[in-house]
């Protein structure tokens, strides 16, 4: 799943630019927390930017925000990836210019530029658009977690945050603090336990089935503890502001 070498066929022809891209790619191999900005993000709330992120990937139209002041710290540590189908600036030069007709998404390609050392991904601008794209993103991110953990000797807990209100966790023991509604889903049937300060505990003796209603509309009053044997999704209902923050939908 990860590129063993830099895929040169997608790079600009300039040797100087290739050297710059290669340097950033090599840095990415040691990154543990990466920020990814997608085409659905129309404005930036600086409070949503993780302070421990070292590198940034712009996916296609997300590059429109590259000059935003709050992203200046990433100016020498970012890459633009995509096929330009959602980019409104035809003059913007991409670091990896992908073909329009391909059998994987821009995000899927971008994830292959990372390494198994990544523990956290923060994605902004990946919700509120086409539902088929959102489902595809969940699938490739789930695959990324699985492949990353199969590529290292020691198992790492991994966490993906999508637009603040969706979290994808690797299998294992996790806990977080929340006040209000949340729902838990799985992509594969599994034994999963929900405990802590919640309205509706879920016993691991019962199978949680993929995208079923068993984990729907729980209520958290503080710490939530989840033990799972597969990756799982948590959706925080109150934070689902996708139509206000990430799209121009009316």
VEXZA-805984 format. One record per atom (N, C-alpha, C): residue in three letters; y, z, x. Coordinates in steps of 0.05 Angstrom, whole numbers, padded with zeros to 5 digits, always signed. Last residue first. Layout:
N
ALAYZX ...
***
This chain:
250
UNK+00505+00006-00544 UNK+00522+00018-00564 UNK+00506+00029-00587 UNK+00489+00006-00474 UNK+00481+00003-00502 UNK+00501+00017-00520 UNK+00496+00007-00421 UNK+00520+00000-00437 UNK+00513-00003-00466 UNK+00463+00061-00388 UNK+00465+00035-00399 UNK+00491+00031-00413 UNK+00464+00114-00369 UNK+00452+00093-00352 UNK+00453+00065-00364 UNK+00487+00153-00402 UNK+00492+00153-00373 UNK+00485+00127-00359 UNK+00472+00145-00456 UNK+00500+00151-00449 UNK+00506+00146-00420 UNK+00419+00134-00455 UNK+00436+00114-00467 UNK+00466+00120-00462 UNK+00396+00179-00429 UNK+00394+00152-00417 UNK+00414+00133-00429 UNK+00391+00233-00430 UNK+00417+00221-00438 UNK+00419+00192-00429 UNK+00352+00281-00432 UNK+00348+00252-00437 UNK+00373+00240-00448 UNK+00355+00334-00429 UNK+00368+00319-00407 UNK+00365+00289-00410 UNK+00325+00355-00470 UNK+00354+00358-00471 UNK+00369+00342-00450 UNK+00272+00342-00454 UNK+00284+00329-00477 UNK+00315+00331-00476 UNK+00240+00326-00398 UNK+00258+00347-00408 UNK+00276+00335-00429 UNK+00174+00313-00385 UNK+00199+00301-00395 UNK+00215+00323-00408 UNK+00127+00307-00334 UNK+00142+00326-00351 UNK+00168+00312-00359 UNK+00063+00281-00319 UNK+00091+00276-00325 UNK+00102+00299-00340 UNK+00014+00287-00265 UNK+00023+00290-00293 UNK+00054+00286-00294 UNK-00047+00275-00228 UNK-00018+00274-00231 UNK-00010+00277-00260 UNK-00102+00323-00238 UNK-00091+00296-00235 UNK-00060+00297-00236 UNK-00111+00375-00248 UNK-00130+00362-00230 UNK-00123+00332-00225 UNK-00061+00427-00249 UNK-00073+00402-00258 UNK-00093+00392-00238 UNK-00021+00477-00275 UNK-00043+00472-00256 UNK-00058+00447-00266 UNK+00044+00500-00282 UNK+00025+00479-00290 UNK+00005+00475-00268 UNK+00091+00544-00308 UNK+00070+00540-00288 UNK+00050+00520-00298 UNK+00159+00558-00316 UNK+00136+00543-00326 UNK+00116+00538-00304 UNK+00208+00608-00327 UNK+00189+00595-00308 UNK+00165+00582-00324 UNK+00243+00598-00386 UNK+00245+00607-00358 UNK+00224+00592-00341 UNK+00224+00582-00434 UNK+00244+00603-00434 UNK+00248+00614-00406 UNK+00208+00519-00463 UNK+00208+00537-00440 UNK+00231+00557-00442 UNK+00167+00490-00511 UNK+00193+00503-00506 UNK+00190+00522-00483 UNK+00139+00425-00524 UNK+00137+00453-00517 UNK+00165+00464-00513 UNK+00132+00370-00542 UNK+00151+00388-00554 UNK+00144+00418-00549 UNK+00063+00354-00527 UNK+00089+00346-00538 UNK+00106+00370-00548 UNK+00012+00356-00509 UNK+00033+00369-00493 UNK+00061+00364-00502 UNK-00016+00327-00547 UNK-00024+00355-00542 UNK-00002+00370-00526 UNK-00008+00274-00560 UNK+00012+00293-00569 UNK+00006+00322-00562 UNK-00021+00229-00503 UNK-00027+00240-00529 UNK-00007+00263-00535 UNK-00023+00203-00453 UNK-00001+00198-00471 UNK-00008+00206-00500 UNK-00091+00217-00442 UNK-00068+00202-00434 UNK-00048+00196-00457 UNK-00108+00286-00458 UNK-00114+00258-00458 UNK-00088+00242-00453 UNK-00133+00344-00431 UNK-00108+00331-00438 UNK-00112+00301-00436 UNK-00186+00384-00453 UNK-00178+00360-00439 UNK-00151+00350-00450 UNK-00188+00454-00447 UNK-00184+00431-00464 UNK-00175+00407-00448 UNK-00187+00492-00410 UNK-00214+00486-00421 UNK-00212+00461-00439 UNK-00136+00504-00397 UNK-00149+00484-00381 UNK-00177+00477-00390 UNK-00092+00512-00451 UNK-00114+00522-00436 UNK-00129+00500-00422 UNK-00023+00520-00455 UNK-00045+00500-00459 UNK-00068+00508-00440 UNK+00026+00556-00493 UNK+00008+00553-00470 UNK-00014+00533-00476 UNK+00082+00549-00522 UNK+00055+00539-00528 UNK+00039+00535-00502 UNK+00129+00571-00502 UNK+00122+00576-00530 UNK+00093+00570-00535 UNK+00129+00603-00437 UNK+00130+00579-00454 UNK+00121+00587-00482 UNK+00129+00626-00381 UNK+00146+00634-00404 UNK+00150+00610-00422 UNK+00061+00610-00364 UNK+00087+00620-00357 UNK+00103+00627-00382 UNK+00023+00548-00368 UNK+00027+00577-00373 UNK+00055+00585-00365 UNK-00023+00499-00377 UNK+00006+00504-00379 UNK+00009+00534-00385 UNK-00072+00462-00344 UNK-00065+00488-00355 UNK-00035+00491-00354 UNK-00119+00410-00353 UNK-00093+00418-00345 UNK-00086+00444-00359 UNK-00165+00361-00340 UNK-00163+00389-00347 UNK-00136+00399-00336 UNK-00152+00293-00363 UNK-00156+00314-00343 UNK-00156+00341-00355 UNK-00141+00223-00365 UNK-00151+00248-00378 UNK-00158+00268-00357 UNK-00081+00199-00337 UNK-00110+00199-00337 UNK-00119+00225-00350 UNK-00029+00208-00344 UNK-00037+00180-00344 UNK-00067+00177-00343 UNK-00002+00259-00388 UNK-00019+00251-00365 UNK-00025+00221-00367 UNK+00055+00300-00404 UNK+00037+00277-00409 UNK+00020+00272-00384 UNK+00093+00348-00436 UNK+00076+00342-00413 UNK+00057+00320-00421 UNK+00161+00364-00452 UNK+00135+00353-00459 UNK+00120+00346-00434 UNK+00210+00413-00471 UNK+00197+00396-00451 UNK+00170+00386-00462 UNK+00269+00448-00492 UNK+00246+00430-00498 UNK+00236+00415-00473 UNK+00290+00507-00455 UNK+00291+00487-00476 UNK+00266+00470-00478 UNK+00300+00516-00389 UNK+00307+00529-00415 UNK+00308+00506-00436 UNK+00261+00524-00330 UNK+00274+00507-00350 UNK+00279+00524-00375 UNK+00233+00520-00266 UNK+00248+00536-00285 UNK+00263+00518-00305 UNK+00165+00507-00245 UNK+00193+00501-00246 UNK+00206+00519-00267 UNK+00106+00496-00206 UNK+00122+00513-00224 UNK+00151+00505-00222 UNK+00039+00473-00194 UNK+00068+00469-00194 UNK+00082+00489-00212 UNK-00019+00455-00163 UNK-00005+00478-00175 UNK+00025+00474-00172 UNK-00046+00389-00175 UNK-00045+00414-00162 UNK-00030+00435-00177 UNK-00023+00321-00168 UNK-00042+00341-00178 UNK-00039+00367-00162 UNK+00049+00308-00168 UNK+00021+00303-00158 UNK+00003+00325-00169 UNK+00093+00293-00222 UNK+00082+00312-00202 UNK+00055+00303-00193 UNK+00151+00266-00245 UNK+00123+00260-00240 UNK+00113+00277-00217 UNK+00200+00279-00293 UNK+00188+00287-00267 UNK+00159+00279-00267 UNK+00259+00260-00325 UNK+00230+00255-00322 UNK+00221+00264-00294 UNK+00313+00270-00322 UNK+00298+00282-00345 UNK+00268+00276-00344 UNK+00337+00246-00277 UNK+00342+00275-00282 UNK+00323+00286-00304 UNK+00319+00195-00263 UNK+00342+00199-00280 UNK+00345+00227-00292 UNK+00261+00220-00242 UNK+00272+00195-00252 UNK+00295+00202-00271 UNK+00230+00247-00186 UNK+00249+00253-00208 UNK+00262+00227-00216 UNK+00168+00264-00160 UNK+00186+00242-00166 UNK+00204+00250-00189 UNK+00133+00299-00111 UNK+00149+00301-00136 UNK+00168+00277-00137 UNK+00074+00327-00082 UNK+00094+00307-00083 UNK+00108+00308-00110 UNK+00039+00366-00036 UNK+00050+00365-00063 UNK+00074+00345-00063 UNK-00009+00336+00007 UNK+00018+00345+00003 UNK+00025+00345-00027 UNK-00067+00347+00045 UNK-00056+00341+00019 UNK-00028+00352+00016 UNK-00078+00319+00109 UNK-00072+00343+00093 UNK-00058+00335+00067 UNK-00085+00267+00126 UNK-00108+00286+00128 UNK-00103+00310+00111 UNK-00064+00211+00085 UNK-00059+00233+00104 UNK-00082+00252+00104 UNK-00074+00175+00045 UNK-00069+00164+00072 UNK-00063+00186+00093 UNK-00077+00197-00004 UNK-00103+00188+00008 UNK-00099+00178+00036 UNK-00024+00207-00015 UNK-00041+00230-00009 UNK-00068+00222+00002 UNK-00007+00154-00023 UNK+00005+00170-00001 UNK-00013+00194+00006 UNK-00036+00139-00068 UNK-00042+00126-00042 UNK-00030+00142-00019 UNK-00014+00174-00107 UNK-00043+00174-00101 UNK-00049+00162-00074 UNK+00040+00159-00106 UNK+00032+00187-00101 UNK+00003+00188-00092 UNK+00036+00105-00120 UNK+00048+00113-00095 UNK+00039+00141-00087 UNK+00015+00107-00172 UNK-00001+00096-00150 UNK+00009+00104-00123 UNK+00060+00129-00197 UNK+00035+00144-00197 UNK+00017+00134-00175 UNK+00095+00086-00189 UNK+00101+00112-00177 UNK+00077+00130-00176 UNK+00071+00047-00220 UNK+00073+00042-00191 UNK+00080+00068-00176 UNK+00075+00071-00272 UNK+00049+00063-00260 UNK+00050+00060-00230 UNK+00129+00077-00280 UNK+00112+00101-00280 UNK+00085+00095-00266 UNK+00144+00022-00280 UNK+00154+00041-00259 UNK+00137+00066-00257 UNK+00119+00005-00327 UNK+00111-00006-00301 UNK+00119+00012-00279 UNK+00149+00033-00365 UNK+00121+00038-00362 UNK+00110+00028-00335 UNK+00199+00008-00356 UNK+00196+00037-00352 UNK+00167+00044-00348 UNK+00189-00045-00370 UNK+00196-00039-00343 UNK+00192-00009-00337 UNK+00180-00039-00424 UNK+00158-00048-00407 UNK+00163-00043-00378 UNK+00230-00024-00442 UNK+00209-00004-00443 UNK+00185-00013-00425 UNK+00291-00039-00411 UNK+00266-00049-00423 UNK+00244-00029-00420 UNK+00330+00018-00405 UNK+00330-00011-00408 UNK+00304-00020-00422 UNK+00326+00072-00398 UNK+00345+00063-00418 UNK+00346+00033-00421 UNK+00320+00081-00327 UNK+00312+00086-00354 UNK+00333+00075-00373 UNK+00336+00080-00274 UNK+00311+00068-00280 UNK+00301+00074-00309 UNK+00378+00106-00248 UNK+00382+00079-00259 UNK+00357+00065-00266 UNK+00350+00140-00194 UNK+00372+00139-00213 UNK+00376+00110-00222 UNK+00300+00179-00165 UNK+00308+00153-00176 UNK+00330+00156-00196 UNK+00277+00211-00110 UNK+00296+00215-00132 UNK+00306+00187-00140 UNK+00217+00235-00083 UNK+00233+00211-00090 UNK+00252+00219-00112 UNK+00186+00274-00032 UNK+00202+00272-00057 UNK+00216+00245-00059 UNK+00155+00265+00013 UNK+00147+00286-00006 UNK+00161+00284-00033 UNK+00133+00217+00057 UNK+00152+00223+00036 UNK+00140+00244+00017 UNK+00093+00204+00091 UNK+00107+00228+00097 UNK+00127+00236+00075 UNK+00071+00154+00082 UNK+00059+00177+00068 UNK+00073+00203+00073 UNK+00132+00113+00077 UNK+00108+00123+00090 UNK+00096+00146+00075 UNK+00162+00052+00050 UNK+00162+00081+00057 UNK+00136+00088+00072 UNK+00155+00002+00034 UNK+00171+00005+00058 UNK+00171+00034+00068 UNK+00131+00004-00015 UNK+00114-00003+00008 UNK+00129+00000+00035 UNK+00173+00011-00049 UNK+00157+00034-00043 UNK+00138+00029-00019 UNK+00192-00042-00055 UNK+00207-00022-00040 UNK+00191+00002-00032 UNK+00152-00066-00088 UNK+00156-00075-00060 UNK+00170-00053-00044 UNK+00163-00036-00135 UNK+00136-00035-00123 UNK+00138-00044-00093 UNK+00215-00053-00146 UNK+00210-00025-00140 UNK+00183-00022-00125 UNK+00207-00106-00160 UNK+00224-00100-00136 UNK+00218-00071-00127 UNK+00138-00116-00180 UNK+00166-00111-00184 UNK+00181-00106-00158 UNK+00093-00172-00169 UNK+00100-00143-00167 UNK+00130-00140-00171 UNK+00084-00226-00164 UNK+00066-00210-00181 UNK+00070-00180-00178 UNK+00140-00271-00173 UNK+00122-00255-00157 UNK+00105-00238-00175 UNK+00195-00308-00173 UNK+00168-00309-00184 UNK+00148-00295-00165 UNK+00237-00296-00139 UNK+00239-00289-00167 UNK+00211-00288-00180 UNK+00225-00266-00074 UNK+00224-00288-00093 UNK+00226-00279-00122 UNK+00274-00221-00043 UNK+00247-00227-00054 UNK+00248-00252-00072 UNK+00306-00202+00012 UNK+00310-00220-00011 UNK+00282-00230-00020 UNK+00325-00147+00040 UNK+00300-00159+00034 UNK+00304-00176+00008 UNK+00380-00142+00044 UNK+00364-00137+00068 UNK+00336-00149+00065 UNK+00426-00188+00014 UNK+00404-00169+00012 UNK+00390-00166+00038 UNK+00495-00196+00005 UNK+00471-00203+00022 UNK+00451-00180+00020 UNK+00532-00220-00048 UNK+00521-00196-00035 UNK+00495-00204-00020 UNK+00549-00264-00076 UNK+00555-00264-00048 UNK+00542-00240-00033 UNK+00539-00255-00130 UNK+00522-00275-00116 UNK+00527-00275-00086 UNK+00535-00199-00164 UNK+00551-00209-00142 UNK+00534-00229-00126 UNK+00500-00179-00201 UNK+00523-00194-00211 UNK+00540-00206-00189 UNK+00431-00175-00203 UNK+00455-00171-00186 UNK+00477-00190-00195 UNK+00384-00183-00226 UNK+00402-00165-00240 UNK+00427-00159-00224 UNK+00358-00218-00192 UNK+00359-00225-00220 UNK+00376-00206-00237 UNK+00352-00210-00137 UNK+00378-00217-00147 UNK+00379-00224-00177 UNK+00306-00188-00119 UNK+00306-00218-00122 UNK+00332-00228-00134 UNK+00309-00135-00069 UNK+00307-00147-00095 UNK+00307-00177-00095 UNK+00344-00084-00034 UNK+00318-00098-00038 UNK+00318-00110-00066 UNK+00380-00057+00017 UNK+00382-00070-00009 UNK+00358-00088-00012 UNK+00382+00008+00049 UNK+00372-00020+00048 UNK+00375-00030+00020 UNK+00414+00056+00092 UNK+00407+00045+00066 UNK+00398+00016+00069 UNK+00444+00082+00131 UNK+00417+00091+00126 UNK+00407+00081+00099 UNK+00497+00076+00136 UNK+00481+00067+00158 UNK+00451+00073+00155 UNK+00514+00098+00087 UNK+00522+00071+00094 UNK+00505+00059+00117 UNK+00507+00147+00065 UNK+00483+00131+00068 UNK+00489+00104+00080 UNK+00557+00169+00057 UNK+00540+00181+00078 UNK+00514+00166+00083 UNK+00577+00142+00013 UNK+00585+00134+00039 UNK+00568+00146+00062 UNK+00570+00154-00040 UNK+00547+00144-00025 UNK+00553+00136+00003 UNK+00618+00168-00061 UNK+00598+00189-00059 UNK+00573+00181-00044 UNK+00646+00119-00064 UNK+00652+00138-00043 UNK+00631+00159-00039 UNK+00610+00058-00071 UNK+00620+00083-00083 UNK+00623+00104-00062 UNK+00588+00012-00052 UNK+00614+00020-00040 UNK+00625+00046-00053 UNK+00541+00005-00082 UNK+00539+00011-00053 UNK+00565+00021-00041 UNK+00534-00009-00133 UNK+00547+00017-00128 UNK+00548+00024-00099 UNK+00506-00055-00134 UNK+00534-00057-00143 UNK+00549-00031-00137 UNK+00453-00045-00124 UNK+00471-00049-00100 UNK+00500-00051-00108 UNK+00426-00048-00171 UNK+00435-00022-00162 UNK+00454-00023-00139 UNK+00405-00099-00175 UNK+00431-00094-00186 UNK+00442-00066-00179 UNK+00358-00083-00126 UNK+00371-00105-00139 UNK+00399-00098-00149 UNK+00357-00019-00108 UNK+00340-00039-00120 UNK+00356-00059-00136 UNK+00372+00012-00048 UNK+00384+00000-00072 UNK+00364-00021-00082 UNK+00351+00071-00019 UNK+00343+00044-00025 UNK+00357+00035-00050 UNK+00371+00117+00030 UNK+00376+00106+00004 UNK+00366+00077+00002 UNK+00357+00179+00065 UNK+00359+00150+00063 UNK+00360+00141+00034 UNK+00357+00234+00060 UNK+00367+00222+00085 UNK+00371+00192+00084 UNK+00370+00287+00016 UNK+00362+00259+00019 UNK+00374+00248+00045 UNK+00390+00337+00007 UNK+00371+00334+00029 UNK+00360+00306+00032 UNK+00423+00335-00038 UNK+00436+00340-00012 UNK+00416+00335+00011 UNK+00418+00287-00089 UNK+00405+00309-00074 UNK+00417+00311-00046 UNK+00465+00274-00137 UNK+00455+00265-00111 UNK+00443+00288-00095 UNK+00489+00293-00182 UNK+00461+00285-00185 UNK+00449+00276-00158 UNK+00542+00301-00171 UNK+00525+00325-00173 UNK+00495+00318-00175 UNK+00566+00250-00175 UNK+00558+00261-00148 UNK+00540+00285-00149 UNK+00547+00204-00218 UNK+00556+00232-00219 UNK+00547+00244-00193 UNK+00565+00137-00222 UNK+00551+00158-00207 UNK+00564+00185-00212 UNK+00548+00083-00267 UNK+00567+00100-00254 UNK+00552+00122-00240 UNK+00503+00054-00282 UNK+00530+00041-00284 UNK+00552+00057-00271 UNK+00438+00039-00268 UNK+00459+00059-00264 UNK+00486+00045-00263 UNK+00399+00000-00272 UNK+00408+00012-00297 UNK+00431+00032-00293 UNK+00381-00017-00222 UNK+00402-00033-00235 UNK+00412-00021-00261 UNK+00373+00043-00180 UNK+00365+00019-00194 UNK+00387+00006-00210 UNK+00365+00077-00121 UNK+00384+00071-00142 UNK+00377+00044-00154 UNK+00332+00129-00091 UNK+00329+00101-00099 UNK+00347+00097-00123 UNK+00326+00172-00035 UNK+00340+00166-00060 UNK+00337+00136-00066 UNK+00274+00211-00006 UNK+00289+00185-00007 UNK+00301+00182-00035 UNK+00249+00256+00038 UNK+00262+00254+00012 UNK+00280+00229+00011 UNK+00228+00247+00088 UNK+00212+00263+00069 UNK+00224+00262+00041 UNK+00222+00196+00138 UNK+00237+00208+00116 UNK+00219+00223+00097 UNK+00197+00167+00177 UNK+00198+00196+00181 UNK+00211+00211+00158 UNK+00204+00115+00163 UNK+00177+00124+00167 UNK+00175+00155+00171 UNK+00258+00105+00163 UNK+00245+00112+00138 UNK+00217+00123+00141 UNK+00266+00089+00216 UNK+00276+00116+00207 UNK+00262+00125+00182 UNK+00246+00038+00211 UNK+00233+00057+00229 UNK+00241+00085+00222 UNK+00286+00016+00177 UNK+00258+00018+00168 UNK+00242+00038+00185 UNK+00330+00018+00210 UNK+00330+00034+00186 UNK+00301+00038+00176 UNK+00313-00020+00249 UNK+00320+00008+00257 UNK+00319+00026+00233 UNK+00308-00066+00219 UNK+00284-00055+00232 UNK+00289-00025+00239 UNK+00361-00076+00206 UNK+00342-00069+00185 UNK+00317-00056+00196 UNK+00382-00088+00257 UNK+00392-00065+00241 UNK+00373-00056+00220 UNK+00352-00133+00270 UNK+00350-00109+00286 UNK+00360-00085+00272 UNK+00371-00168+00230 UNK+00342-00161+00230 UNK+00338-00135+00247 UNK+00423-00174+00246 UNK+00418-00161+00220 UNK+00388-00152+00219 UNK+00415-00202+00294 UNK+00429-00176+00294 UNK+00423-00160+00269 UNK+00391-00249+00276 UNK+00375-00230+00292 UNK+00388-00203+00293 UNK+00395-00277+00212 UNK+00410-00266+00234 UNK+00394-00245+00249 UNK+00366-00287+00166 UNK+00359-00302+00191 UNK+00373-00291+00215 UNK+00342-00229+00128 UNK+00362-00250+00135 UNK+00355-00263+00161 UNK+00272-00223+00107 UNK+00296-00214+00120 UNK+00316-00236+00124 UNK+00222-00237+00090 UNK+00242-00232+00069 UNK+00269-00224+00081 UNK+00188-00242+00133 UNK+00194-00266+00117 UNK+00216-00262+00096 UNK+00176-00193+00156 UNK+00199-00208+00166 UNK+00207-00232+00149 UNK+00158-00134+00139 UNK+00153-00161+00128 UNK+00177-00179+00134 UNK+00139-00092+00193 UNK+00162-00102+00177 UNK+00156-00130+00166 UNK+00072-00067+00184 UNK+00094-00078+00200 UNK+00116-00089+00182 UNK+00044-00044+00144 UNK+00038-00035+00171 UNK+00058-00046+00191 UNK+00070-00022+00083 UNK+00071-00044+00103 UNK+00064-00033+00131 UNK+00024+00013+00041 UNK+00048+00013+00058 UNK+00046-00010+00078 UNK-00024+00000+00016 UNK+00000+00000+00000 UNK+00025+00000+00017 
***
